[in-house]
Amino acid sequence: MSNDVNPNKINDKQKREANNLKSKYIHQGMGRDEAEDRALTEVSEPTNSGGGNSGGDAKKHDNSEGSRRNGSDKEAG
């Protein structure tokens, strides 16, 4: 068992997920103890669910000239 993860402190959903990950790691050829440690560590890590913008978020303002010309390749004038 991992020193930093207490399996008694995770909920049922995390236990199921850890069990599935453990099976996957064992199938890939990892030892049982290492697979269990990695699985418990992975499910107990906090997810990044903060409200910050990520690189894939839509831009709030697009002030490029191309977006204002509305499909015409010729300059208005």
Secondary structure by P-SEA (a helix, b strand, c coil): cccccccccccaaaaaaaaaaaaaaaaacccaaaaaaaaaaaaaccccccccccccccccccccccccccccccccc
